[in-house]
Amino acid sequence: MEVGQRLRVNVDVATIRYIGEVDGYGSQRWIGLEWDDPSRGKHDGVVKGHRYFQTRHPTGGSLMKMEAVPQPTDLLFEIRDRYVEDENVENEIELAQSSKKIELIGMEQTAAKQSNIEKLVNIVLDNRSVGFPPPSDSPQFPLCQELNLYGNLLFKWETVGQILKHFPKIRELNLRRNRMRSFAEEENECEGEIYSESCRKLVISECSITENSLDPVLRRFPTTSEVVAFGNDLKRFVVSDSVAHRLTLLDLEDNLFGSINAIEGVFPNLTQLSIANCGITSLADFEGCSRFPRLEYLNVRGNVITDWRSVNAMKSLKHMKRLLFDCKAMSVEKGIHAYEVVIAKLSTLIDLNRFDVSEVERRSAEIRFLNKYAGIEDKTDHQEDITRLIAIHGEPTLDTAKKGLTVVQIRIECGNRVETRKLPLAMNVQKIRDMLTRLFKLSHSANARLYLVMTEKTKQHRIELDNPLREFGYYSPSEDRDILVVEHD
């Protein structure tokens, strides 16, 4: 045992802060523990006026006799415990009428299973007590591609390196919730040492990773392109150019950045970035930013962002297709949702908050944005978008732009018959279908299909109104440009 080592006592986990004698107990050896859950402890390291160690919480510490403290296990022990049956399983004897058949499933079968652990492709050892590498004579795991050590008792990077010597083909390593000490505290680390040449994805979330440890750790995984490091209380993300240039996915959620500029460097191949819940209040620094030229996915949820300049700045992310963003914090003109304004402004989006942005939704959002914002006095944050969208959709018409519009007069075609009717924008598709079924004397409304043919300059879009509960106004129909087509079986 050593100071800094992680231990599991029943279901509780602690870190050793002291090893030695305690006044009044002779030569008895004691272990001073700082519990992850401070309610498990009794003091802060002071016993009978003598300080033996210091905890962060006033009740986070305990003293236990050394022999009462269970030690961590090695990786091979936990693999066998998880994947191999008990060696004491009894032999099964099956008696048949004509002959006696004996099937051994005890020691021989267990030995076979033990040899088969070397063929495991995925090894999952979550919330166990791995604190040491396998013995030096342990078998290799040449087929294993994923090793999940979530919630174990690792604390030395040296141990991680020793473990990975037994996994030559590993592609994903999960170390989440192993509280790792600072890389500067490693005693036996060699500069330039490689832990894995094959690992593509590294999960180091909630590992107490320090800013100074990030680059040394990632340089020991030279082919890793996906890094998940949320919940480490980082205030800066700084890595060498060689690391930054190979990253394609970076999850930094729940860190303390405060600004996107806390993520330093240029990331030419990064396509996915999560900086949710990072205390960021503005995305304005994305404006003109060329540090993320290939970014396609951005998660900024959980940050208090209320300015449209931040949304405008995301236009600099030319390839962004998917965005997670708290729209409700944004202020908008009456009668339009912030969700629609974001879609209207960011023309490359195909997914907002995990909802597909369809062609209909985009057109509707853009036209509604034009109708609401083209006539406002202060266009500071919107003029560029208004100009761009007028070039696409034309000037807002008087009927659709005026406030309080409740009905739209639209041309309706069914076969060779053409009618013009005023339709309430608040009427849902099912009610319109029922009404038009009666108007055109169709056999049954279930056989009728509605399409809105939308004309924009020289282009036409034909959109099926296939959601019976959706209001007609959702599609932003234009009186002078659109036609409602009814087809039936």
Disulfide bonds with the S-S distance in Angstrom:
none
